[in-house]
Amino acid sequence: MELTADEVTDLVEQFWSLGGESVDLGLGRLVRSPAAPGHPLGNFLTSLRVGSEDQLVSLLADVEAITGAPCRRVLISPRTPPTVEALLVLNDWSLDTQLQLVLPASVTVGPAALMLETARDDEDWRAIEELFRIDHIEEDGRARRAERPVSETHAALLLRRSLLPATYFVAHRDSRTVGCIGVWTRSDGAAMIEDVFVHPEARGKGIASEMLRFAVGAARQRGSGPVLIGAEVDDTPKRLYARFGFRPIAVTRSYSASRAG
């Protein structure tokens, strides 16, 4: 199989829905993750069909009544009516875009020189959280905004731990955790890589490329064909992914009421 641009948005939505509960609210669908209610993707809306500001306000009120917290993220698909985005913009929601790239099933990848280990216990996940914290601080610095609280980083970690059956791997050098990467393979053969991050002190040594090679190999061993990866539109990893062989296929959009990690 190969992925189309429309299928990409569905794959991304399904990844962030792993381990969550789906609730049909009529004018939209709520996906909630009991493990990470404090993360914007721990309670997000998708498949919105609101046609007026009153309907949007009512839908958001329903979400808060169910989850006990305001909705902070809305995912947009090609099937989302344009009025939905117009209403979100009117109410000061911020647009977030991400470049999606796919490694076609026909592109083969050689074995990785760096062996990664599956994150299994609290120690592994604490190491991933430390990497996430560095990533968040760097991201906030690029955006020239105040550093987000540690609680938001912890919520991001809790969300990832709940995304089963996705697997997170860690890379080690000299007994230190220097990188992490997440892999999910869907039953139909499509796969997705997420959260590629290398510690600043270990960059420039080819670790990111080897982690990608390992992750693609792991996905292919599980029967995957095309492998999807996302990149922030204003960050450099998109160039690394393109050199690796990933090809741009779509730009996904979402709206946030506040920043997300």
Backbone as CSV, one residue per row, in Angstrom:
resi,resn,N_x,N_y,N_z,CA_x,CA_y,CA_z,C_x,C_y,C_z
1,MET,0.835,-1.200,0.000,0.000,0.000,0.000,0.868,1.247,0.000
2,GLU,0.293,2.345,-0.425,0.930,3.655,-0.306,-0.086,4.615,0.309
3,LEU,0.385,5.634,0.962,-0.493,6.587,1.636,-0.843,7.742,0.711
4,THR,-2.116,8.168,0.769,-2.530,9.396,0.111,-2.500,10.531,1.131
5,ALA,-2.586,11.765,0.640,-2.564,12.924,1.540,-3.712,12.866,2.539
6,ASP,-4.892,12.442,2.084,-6.035,12.357,2.991,-5.826,11.273,4.047
7,GLU,-5.218,10.164,3.652,-4.979,9.084,4.601,-3.969,9.474,5.665
8,VAL,-3.083,10.417,5.316,-2.075,10.879,6.269,-2.740,11.503,7.494
9,THR,-3.735,12.364,7.275,-4.392,13.012,8.405,-5.084,11.988,9.298
10,ASP,-5.655,10.949,8.692,-6.301,9.901,9.481,-5.273,9.126,10.306
11,LEU,-4.110,8.862,9.716,-3.077,8.121,10.434,-2.572,8.914,11.634
12,VAL,-2.361,10.216,11.441,-1.892,11.065,12.536,-2.929,11.091,13.660
13,GLU,-4.209,11.262,13.285,-5.270,11.287,14.292,-5.351,9.968,15.047
14,GLN,-5.218,8.853,14.328,-5.293,7.546,14.973,-4.125,7.338,15.927
15,PHE,-2.951,7.857,15.574,-1.798,7.714,16.471,-2.077,8.399,17.798
16,TRP,-2.538,9.655,17.748,-2.765,10.388,18.991,-4.000,9.898,19.738
17,SER,-4.796,9.045,19.092,-5.972,8.460,19.754,-5.657,7.143,20.445
18,LEU,-4.450,6.597,20.230,-4.094,5.316,20.829,-4.218,5.388,22.354
19,GLY,-4.851,4.397,22.919,-5.010,4.345,24.365,-6.075,5.278,24.904
20,GLY,-6.733,6.032,24.026,-7.741,6.992,24.459,-9.159,6.468,24.302
21,GLU,-10.098,7.276,24.771,-11.520,6.956,24.665,-12.169,7.946,23.706
22,SER,-12.984,7.454,22.797,-13.656,8.291,21.816,-15.113,8.510,22.227
23,VAL,-15.539,9.769,22.220,-16.907,10.121,22.608,-17.531,10.951,21.497
24,ASP,-18.617,10.465,20.905,-19.329,11.198,19.858,-20.213,12.254,20.514
25,LEU,-19.943,13.522,20.212,-20.714,14.620,20.797,-21.679,15.248,19.786
26,GLY,-21.920,14.571,18.700,-22.860,15.078,17.702,-22.200,16.032,16.717
27,LEU,-21.743,17.168,17.205,-21.102,18.153,16.337,-19.586,17.992,16.307
28,GLY,-19.099,16.923,16.874,-17.673,16.651,16.897,-17.402,15.417,17.726
29,ARG,-16.160,14.960,17.663,-15.778,13.769,18.412,-14.656,14.132,19.377
30,LEU,-14.847,13.755,20.618,-13.850,13.979,21.655,-13.009,12.727,21.823
31,VAL,-11.696,12.912,21.835,-10.777,11.825,22.178,-10.096,12.228,23.472
32,ARG,-10.291,11.422,24.497,-9.732,11.746,25.808,-8.810,10.627,26.274
33,SER,-7.691,11.032,26.854,-6.736,10.081,27.403,-6.741,10.229,28.912
34,PRO,-7.342,9.285,29.638,-7.380,9.387,31.099,-5.989,9.466,31.722
35,ALA,-4.980,8.956,31.022,-3.625,8.956,31.570,-2.974,10.332,31.530
36,ALA,-3.453,11.212,30.643,-2.791,12.509,30.474,-3.798,13.624,30.249
37,PRO,-4.713,13.854,31.203,-5.731,14.892,31.009,-5.146,16.299,30.940
38,GLY,-3.925,16.487,31.437,-3.320,17.816,31.425,-2.631,18.174,30.141
39,HIS,-2.584,17.260,29.168,-1.933,17.546,27.889,-2.973,17.928,26.849
40,PRO,-2.669,18.902,25.967,-3.644,19.305,24.951,-4.144,18.151,24.093
41,LEU,-3.271,17.160,23.817,-3.702,16.004,23.055,-4.259,14.905,23.950
42,GLY,-4.354,15.183,25.246,-5.019,14.268,26.157,-6.525,14.434,26.125
43,ASN,-6.999,15.588,25.651,-8.422,15.869,25.438,-8.536,16.732,24.189
44,PHE,-8.722,16.098,23.036,-8.802,16.901,21.813,-10.076,16.597,21.038
45,LEU,-10.438,17.536,20.181,-11.632,17.403,19.350,-11.236,17.157,17.897
46,THR,-12.032,16.374,17.213,-11.835,16.132,15.800,-13.198,15.933,15.148
47,SER,-13.222,15.868,13.833,-14.476,15.668,13.071,-15.519,16.726,13.407
48,LEU,-15.073,17.976,13.579,-16.015,19.053,13.927,-16.943,19.381,12.769
49,ARG,-18.202,19.660,13.133,-19.215,20.029,12.136,-20.009,21.252,12.602
50,VAL,-19.420,22.059,13.465,-20.132,23.234,13.963,-20.280,24.254,12.843
51,GLY,-21.436,24.940,12.832,-21.689,25.924,11.793,-21.932,27.322,12.323
52,SER,-21.862,27.491,13.650,-22.082,28.809,14.238,-21.261,28.926,15.512
53,GLU,-21.076,30.162,15.957,-20.309,30.382,17.185,-21.023,29.763,18.387
54,ASP,-22.352,29.840,18.402,-23.104,29.246,19.513,-22.864,27.741,19.590
55,GLN,-22.828,27.093,18.431,-22.588,25.654,18.417,-21.180,25.335,18.915
56,LEU,-20.205,26.148,18.528,-18.831,25.930,18.985,-18.735,26.091,20.496
57,VAL,-19.341,27.151,21.022,-19.321,27.384,22.468,-19.984,26.231,23.203
58,SER,-21.095,25.750,22.668,-21.816,24.647,23.302,-20.977,23.371,23.291
59,LEU,-20.307,23.103,22.173,-19.485,21.902,22.062,-18.307,21.951,23.044
60,LEU,-17.674,23.100,23.137,-16.552,23.241,24.065,-17.013,23.096,25.515
61,ALA,-18.208,23.580,25.803,-18.770,23.429,27.144,-19.028,21.951,27.454
62,ASP,-19.495,21.199,26.458,-19.729,19.765,26.649,-18.423,19.048,26.973
63,VAL,-17.347,19.422,26.262,-16.052,18.801,26.511,-15.599,19.060,27.947
64,GLU,-15.723,20.309,28.392,-15.273,20.659,29.738,-16.118,19.951,30.792
65,ALA,-17.406,19.766,30.498,-18.266,19.069,31.451,-17.866,17.594,31.583
66,ILE,-17.420,17.008,30.478,-17.043,15.593,30.488,-15.660,15.385,31.095
67,THR,-14.714,16.243,30.724,-13.316,16.023,31.112,-12.898,16.800,32.356
68,GLY,-13.646,17.854,32.695,-13.265,18.695,33.818,-12.198,19.708,33.489
69,ALA,-11.871,19.843,32.191,-10.849,20.799,31.759,-11.224,21.346,30.401
70,PRO,-10.796,22.564,30.071,-11.105,23.127,28.753,-10.416,22.344,27.644
71,CYS,-11.063,22.261,26.482,-10.431,21.678,25.301,-9.353,22.638,24.802
72,ARG,-8.166,22.111,24.503,-7.067,22.964,24.070,-6.552,22.627,22.681
73,ARG,-7.136,21.621,22.019,-6.640,21.253,20.699,-7.771,20.733,19.825
74,VAL,-7.803,21.191,18.568,-8.763,20.726,17.566,-7.977,20.279,16.342
75,LEU,-8.188,19.044,15.901,-7.525,18.533,14.711,-8.396,18.784,13.487
76,ILE,-7.735,19.143,12.388,-8.428,19.457,11.138,-8.103,18.379,10.108
77,SER,-9.135,17.934,9.387,-8.934,16.968,8.310,-9.453,17.572,7.009
78,PRO,-9.184,16.930,5.859,-9.721,17.439,4.591,-11.243,17.490,4.568
79,ARG,-11.878,16.745,5.466,-13.351,16.718,5.503,-13.931,17.774,6.437
80,THR,-13.084,18.529,7.113,-13.571,19.556,8.036,-14.143,20.733,7.252
81,PRO,-15.380,21.145,7.511,-15.958,22.293,6.798,-15.130,23.556,7.037
82,PRO,-14.914,24.393,6.024,-14.131,25.622,6.188,-14.664,26.532,7.294
83,THR,-15.969,26.485,7.528,-16.561,27.329,8.573,-15.961,27.025,9.945
84,VAL,-15.594,25.782,10.173,-15.024,25.399,11.466,-13.743,26.180,11.732
85,GLU,-12.845,26.210,10.749,-11.593,26.932,10.930,-11.830,28.426,11.086
86,ALA,-12.795,28.953,10.338,-13.115,30.379,10.448,-13.591,30.725,11.858
87,LEU,-14.415,29.850,12.427,-14.914,30.089,13.785,-13.785,29.998,14.818
88,LEU,-12.872,29.053,14.628,-11.746,28.930,15.554,-10.855,30.167,15.501
89,VAL,-10.603,30.664,14.295,-9.786,31.872,14.145,-10.479,33.065,14.789
90,LEU,-11.780,33.183,14.576,-12.544,34.283,15.182,-12.415,34.268,16.696
91,ASN,-12.331,33.079,17.269,-12.254,32.955,18.724,-10.814,32.824,19.223
92,ASP,-9.868,33.267,18.397,-8.456,33.418,18.792,-7.729,32.101,19.036
93,TRP,-8.161,31.031,18.396,-7.382,29.803,18.437,-6.201,29.964,17.481
94,SER,-5.072,29.365,17.822,-3.847,29.524,17.034,-3.640,28.332,16.106
95,LEU,-3.273,28.629,14.865,-3.031,27.585,13.877,-1.652,26.960,14.091
96,ASP,-1.620,25.632,14.102,-0.359,24.876,14.154,-0.287,24.009,12.900
97,THR,0.832,24.054,12.201,0.999,23.238,11.002,2.203,22.326,11.162
98,GLN,2.131,21.172,10.532,3.243,20.229,10.574,3.408,19.594,9.200
99,LEU,4.647,19.566,8.749,4.965,18.909,7.485,4.993,17.405,7.702
100,GLN,4.289,16.670,6.844,4.278,15.212,6.914,5.047,14.652,5.724
101,LEU,5.937,13.718,6.012,6.749,13.085,4.980,6.590,11.581,5.081
102,VAL,6.667,10.902,3.952,6.478,9.459,3.951,7.654,8.778,3.261
103,LEU,8.103,7.689,3.855,9.091,6.822,3.228,8.316,5.727,2.509
104,PRO,8.311,5.738,1.177,7.489,4.773,0.437,7.890,3.326,0.739
105,ALA,6.941,2.433,0.546,7.205,1.015,0.787,8.313,0.498,-0.119
106,SER,8.491,1.129,-1.281,9.495,0.673,-2.243,10.918,1.050,-1.851
107,VAL,11.071,1.955,-0.882,12.404,2.400,-0.464,12.910,1.493,0.651
108,THR,14.013,0.836,0.396,14.588,-0.057,1.389,15.623,0.694,2.233
109,VAL,15.778,0.255,3.451,16.719,0.879,4.390,17.610,-0.211,4.965
110,GLY,18.911,0.035,4.975,19.855,-0.948,5.482,19.797,-1.072,6.993
111,PRO,20.488,-2.038,7.544,20.467,-2.254,9.000,21.130,-1.103,9.738
112,ALA,20.659,-0.848,10.940,21.201,0.235,11.748,22.486,-0.207,12.427
113,ALA,23.446,0.710,12.495,24.692,0.434,13.201,24.535,0.624,14.704
114,LEU,23.486,1.343,15.088,23.215,1.626,16.502,21.982,0.852,16.939
115,MET,22.123,0.012,17.950,21.001,-0.764,18.460,20.302,0.008,19.575
116,LEU,19.005,0.113,19.480,18.209,0.810,20.484,17.514,-0.204,21.381
117,GLU,17.075,0.260,22.538,16.374,-0.599,23.475,14.966,-0.077,23.710
118,THR,14.034,-0.982,23.895,12.654,-0.599,24.174,12.553,0.045,25.552
119,ALA,11.839,1.157,25.638,11.590,1.791,26.941,10.593,0.921,27.698
120,ARG,11.044,0.359,28.812,10.208,-0.618,29.518,9.828,-0.187,30.932
121,ASP,10.738,0.490,31.622,10.481,0.760,33.030,10.536,2.256,33.321
122,ASP,10.303,2.590,34.584,10.272,3.995,34.978,11.595,4.700,34.704
123,GLU,12.700,3.992,34.855,14.002,4.615,34.604,14.144,5.038,33.150
124,ASP,13.717,4.168,32.225,13.770,4.516,30.804,12.898,5.726,30.513
125,TRP,11.694,5.744,31.090,10.770,6.838,30.817,11.213,8.140,31.481
126,ARG,11.907,8.049,32.612,12.474,9.261,33.209,13.540,9.851,32.288
127,ALA,14.317,8.986,31.653,15.330,9.461,30.710,14.670,10.136,29.503
128,ILE,13.564,9.554,29.021,12.843,10.173,27.910,12.273,11.518,28.340
129,GLU,11.762,11.591,29.561,11.212,12.860,30.041,12.298,13.941,30.097
130,GLU,13.507,13.584,30.475,14.601,14.547,30.478,14.885,15.056,29.074
131,LEU,14.813,14.165,28.081,14.995,14.591,26.693,13.850,15.489,26.250
132,PHE,12.627,15.123,26.627,11.469,15.955,26.300,11.631,17.359,26.891
133,ARG,12.153,17.414,28.123,12.301,18.722,28.768,13.267,19.609,27.993
134,ILE,14.370,19.031,27.544,15.323,19.789,26.734,14.646,20.251,25.444
135,ASP,13.889,19.351,24.825,13.189,19.690,23.581,12.224,20.842,23.799
136,HIS,11.470,20.814,24.890,10.500,21.874,25.169,11.188,23.212,25.403
137,ILE,12.306,23.184,26.130,13.038,24.426,26.384,13.579,24.997,25.073
138,GLU,14.099,24.125,24.211,14.602,24.590,22.910,13.463,25.137,22.045
139,GLU,12.334,24.444,22.053,11.179,24.875,21.262,10.667,26.232,21.732
140,ASP,10.583,26.421,23.049,10.123,27.702,23.589,11.124,28.811,23.270
141,GLY,12.413,28.473,23.275,13.421,29.466,22.934,13.322,29.907,21.489
142,ARG,13.092,28.937,20.568,12.942,29.302,19.157,11.736,30.206,18.946
143,ALA,10.680,29.952,19.712,9.450,30.740,19.577,9.504,32.048,20.382
144,ARG,10.587,32.244,21.129,10.768,33.447,21.945,9.595,33.657,22.910
145,ARG,9.261,32.569,23.596,8.189,32.631,24.577,8.701,32.104,25.916
146,ALA,7.930,32.346,26.940,8.322,31.912,28.279,8.418,30.392,28.335
147,GLU,9.366,29.910,29.097,9.569,28.480,29.247,8.350,27.832,29.905
148,ARG,7.841,26.789,29.289,6.651,26.134,29.832,6.971,25.440,31.152
149,PRO,5.979,25.276,32.010,6.233,24.630,33.304,6.597,23.163,33.144
150,VAL,7.291,22.642,34.122,7.697,21.234,34.119,6.474,20.319,34.049
151,SER,5.356,20.756,34.608,4.146,19.922,34.598,3.675,19.610,33.175
152,GLU,3.894,20.531,32.242,3.491,20.280,30.857,4.381,19.218,30.218
153,THR,5.658,19.247,30.549,6.558,18.212,30.041,6.167,16.855,30.600
154,HIS,5.825,16.819,31.878,5.419,15.552,32.488,4.129,15.037,31.848
155,ALA,3.198,15.935,31.541,1.957,15.522,30.878,2.253,14.933,29.502
156,ALA,3.224,15.514,28.794,3.609,14.976,27.481,4.163,13.567,27.618
157,LEU,4.936,13.332,28.679,5.493,12.011,28.927,4.390,11.001,29.239
158,LEU,3.437,11.399,30.084,2.336,10.501,30.435,1.512,10.128,29.209
159,LEU,1.320,11.092,28.319,0.561,10.812,27.101,1.281,9.751,26.269
160,ARG,2.594,9.915,26.083,3.328,8.944,25.266,3.283,7.548,25.883
161,ARG,3.359,7.468,27.189,3.320,6.147,27.831,1.974,5.454,27.608
162,SER,0.937,6.239,27.317,-0.402,5.669,27.140,-0.702,5.284,25.692
163,LEU,0.179,5.626,24.765,-0.099,5.423,23.342,0.178,3.987,22.904
164,LEU,-0.413,3.042,23.568,-0.213,1.635,23.217,-1.108,1.253,22.044
165,PRO,-0.591,0.458,21.094,0.638,-0.333,21.138,1.869,0.333,20.510
166,ALA,1.938,1.635,20.435,3.162,2.284,19.964,4.319,1.923,20.893
167,THR,5.510,1.865,20.337,6.698,1.507,21.107,7.688,2.662,21.085
168,TYR,8.222,2.993,22.238,9.278,4.003,22.312,10.613,3.321,22.589
169,PHE,11.639,3.787,21.884,12.973,3.237,22.017,13.924,4.320,22.519
170,VAL,14.984,3.885,23.197,16.018,4.802,23.670,17.366,4.368,23.119
171,ALA,18.208,5.372,22.833,19.565,5.127,22.354,20.552,5.472,23.456
172,HIS,21.585,4.645,23.600,22.582,4.859,24.649,23.975,5.027,24.048
173,ARG,24.748,5.887,24.657,26.168,6.037,24.363,26.889,6.249,25.692
174,ASP,27.910,5.427,25.944,28.684,5.554,27.180,27.781,5.530,28.409
175,SER,26.840,4.593,28.421,25.919,4.381,29.548,24.962,5.541,29.783
176,ARG,24.847,6.435,28.812,23.914,7.561,28.927,22.829,7.440,27.868
177,THR,21.630,7.852,28.214,20.549,7.914,27.233,20.729,9.184,26.420
178,VAL,20.961,9.032,25.115,21.259,10.192,24.270,20.178,10.461,23.232
179,GLY,19.163,9.600,23.150,18.126,9.832,22.161,16.913,8.956,22.392
180,CYS,15.813,9.339,21.749,14.590,8.543,21.824,13.844,8.649,20.511
181,ILE,12.971,7.684,20.278,12.167,7.662,19.061,10.976,6.737,19.292
182,GLY,9.811,7.102,18.734,8.608,6.293,18.879,8.183,5.696,17.547
183,VAL,7.629,4.475,17.573,7.207,3.768,16.359,5.845,3.134,16.594
184,TRP,4.952,3.301,15.623,3.667,2.610,15.657,3.392,2.034,14.289
185,THR,2.996,0.767,14.245,2.640,0.099,12.994,1.167,-0.272,13.028
186,ARG,0.420,0.254,12.058,-1.009,-0.040,11.989,-1.227,-1.411,11.356
187,SER,-2.370,-2.016,11.619,-2.626,-3.379,11.170,-2.632,-3.513,9.650
188,ASP,-2.909,-2.413,8.923,-2.945,-2.495,7.461,-1.576,-2.287,6.823
189,GLY,-0.534,-2.089,7.642,0.815,-1.959,7.090,1.375,-0.565,7.087
190,ALA,0.568,0.442,7.352,1.090,1.805,7.467,1.755,1.966,8.830
191,ALA,2.809,2.770,8.874,3.529,2.974,10.132,3.796,4.462,10.323
192,MET,4.092,4.821,11.557,4.361,6.217,11.891,5.496,6.293,12.892
193,ILE,6.404,7.234,12.659,7.508,7.522,13.577,7.249,8.877,14.210
194,GLU,7.509,8.984,15.510,7.222,10.231,16.231,8.307,10.462,17.282
195,ASP,8.470,11.735,17.665,9.325,12.123,18.796,10.786,11.704,18.610
196,VAL,11.364,12.064,17.471,12.787,11.812,17.247,13.571,12.930,17.936
197,PHE,14.392,12.564,18.902,15.141,13.604,19.613,16.486,13.068,20.072
198,VAL,17.532,13.887,19.867,18.886,13.558,20.288,19.372,14.633,21.249
199,HIS,20.000,14.204,22.334,20.540,15.144,23.320,21.538,16.087,22.631
200,PRO,21.507,17.373,22.962,22.401,18.343,22.303,23.867,17.930,22.317
201,GLU,24.327,17.315,23.397,25.740,16.936,23.493,26.106,15.774,22.573
202,ALA,25.083,15.087,22.031,25.349,13.934,21.168,25.014,14.214,19.703
203,ARG,24.679,15.437,19.383,24.307,15.763,18.006,25.533,15.871,17.107
204,GLY,25.262,15.735,15.798,26.339,15.824,14.832,27.160,14.559,14.706
205,LYS,26.696,13.457,15.285,27.426,12.193,15.260,26.660,11.101,14.529
206,GLY,25.601,11.482,13.830,24.839,10.508,13.058,23.845,9.692,13.852
207,ILE,23.621,10.062,15.106,22.715,9.270,15.944,21.278,9.348,15.443
208,ALA,20.832,10.528,15.033,19.452,10.664,14.547,19.211,9.775,13.326
209,SER,20.169,9.756,12.398,20.016,8.914,11.207,19.971,7.441,11.579
210,GLU,20.807,7.033,12.537,20.806,5.632,12.949,19.511,5.267,13.682
211,MET,18.978,6.209,14.469,17.699,5.943,15.122,16.597,5.794,14.088
212,LEU,16.610,6.621,13.059,15.631,6.494,11.987,15.764,5.141,11.294
213,ARG,16.995,4.751,11.011,17.229,3.470,10.359,16.692,2.318,11.220
214,PHE,16.953,2.405,12.513,16.467,1.376,13.434,14.942,1.354,13.468
215,ALA,14.327,2.537,13.563,12.862,2.617,13.668,12.183,2.107,12.409
216,VAL,12.708,2.478,11.253,12.137,1.976,9.998,12.289,0.464,9.930
217,GLY,13.466,-0.036,10.342,13.673,-1.480,10.349,12.695,-2.187,11.273
218,ALA,12.448,-1.598,12.454,11.493,-2.194,13.388,10.093,-2.219,12.796
219,ALA,9.715,-1.126,12.118,8.384,-1.069,11.495,8.272,-2.092,10.372
220,ARG,9.312,-2.206,9.575,9.269,-3.142,8.451,9.241,-4.593,8.947
221,GLN,9.915,-4.871,10.050,9.870,-6.217,10.618,8.459,-6.577,11.083
222,ARG,7.673,-5.556,11.415,6.295,-5.780,11.842,5.321,-5.777,10.665
223,GLY,5.854,-5.731,9.445,5.018,-5.834,8.257,4.601,-4.521,7.634
224,SER,5.232,-3.422,8.018,4.830,-2.125,7.465,5.380,-1.921,6.060
225,GLY,4.702,-1.047,5.331,5.186,-0.606,4.026,5.603,0.842,4.120
226,PRO,4.655,1.768,3.860,4.990,3.194,3.975,5.137,3.606,5.438
227,VAL,6.091,4.490,5.693,6.348,4.970,7.046,6.233,6.492,7.055
228,LEU,5.369,7.011,7.914,5.109,8.446,7.990,5.902,9.072,9.125
229,ILE,6.352,10.305,8.912,7.012,11.066,9.965,6.627,12.534,9.818
230,GLY,6.462,13.213,10.934,6.097,14.626,10.915,7.260,15.485,11.343
231,ALA,7.287,16.728,10.866,8.350,17.668,11.226,7.755,19.059,11.389
232,GLU,8.219,19.772,12.409,7.804,21.156,12.564,8.246,21.951,11.345
233,VAL,7.388,22.824,10.863,7.690,23.522,9.609,8.853,24.497,9.749
234,ASP,9.153,24.932,10.979,10.214,25.914,11.177,11.447,25.323,11.830
235,ASP,11.601,23.982,11.762,12.737,23.350,12.412,13.526,22.541,11.380
236,THR,14.776,22.251,11.702,15.690,21.630,10.744,15.492,20.132,10.493
237,PRO,14.870,19.339,11.386,14.755,17.900,11.109,14.101,17.560,9.773
238,LYS,13.264,18.435,9.249,12.621,18.129,7.971,13.661,17.878,6.883
239,ARG,14.798,18.572,6.947,15.855,18.382,5.959,16.532,17.018,6.144
240,LEU,16.736,16.635,7.402,17.307,15.321,7.684,16.408,14.218,7.139
241,TYR,15.108,14.339,7.378,14.174,13.314,6.921,14.163,13.222,5.391
242,ALA,14.225,14.374,4.735,14.233,14.377,3.267,15.502,13.710,2.731
243,ARG,16.650,13.994,3.355,17.901,13.360,2.913,17.861,11.854,3.146
244,PHE,17.162,11.445,4.183,17.060,10.026,4.509,16.243,9.270,3.463
245,GLY,15.343,9.971,2.783,14.504,9.336,1.771,13.020,9.582,1.941
246,PHE,12.623,10.247,3.057,11.222,10.600,3.243,10.824,11.687,2.247
247,ARG,9.626,11.568,1.705,9.145,12.507,0.698,7.956,13.303,1.234
248,PRO,7.938,14.604,1.012,6.812,15.409,1.512,5.511,14.978,0.856
249,ILE,4.475,14.845,1.678,3.196,14.388,1.135,2.039,15.279,1.537
250,ALA,2.115,15.937,2.703,0.983,16.757,3.154,1.434,17.685,4.269
251,VAL,0.611,18.691,4.519,0.765,19.549,5.693,-0.510,19.385,6.513
252,THR,-0.362,18.920,7.742,-1.518,18.758,8.615,-1.705,19.999,9.451
253,ARG,-2.957,20.276,9.801,-3.293,21.483,10.537,-4.072,21.136,11.802
254,SER,-3.825,21.891,12.831,-4.622,21.817,14.047,-4.676,23.206,14.654
255,TYR,-5.585,23.379,15.598,-5.714,24.687,16.276,-5.583,24.462,17.769
256,SER,-4.865,25.344,18.417,-4.662,25.215,19.854,-5.113,26.461,20.584
257,ALA,-5.666,26.233,21.769,-6.048,27.334,22.635,-4.845,27.822,23.414
258,SER,-3.813,27.002,23.501,-2.538,27.391,24.102,-1.501,26.431,23.556
259,ARG,-0.246,26.668,23.857,0.814,25.877,23.270,0.728,24.420,23.731
260,ALA,1.259,23.536,22.912,1.251,22.108,23.226,2.640,21.543,23.039
261,GLY,2.913,20.412,23.727,4.224,19.791,23.631,4.182,18.457,22.958
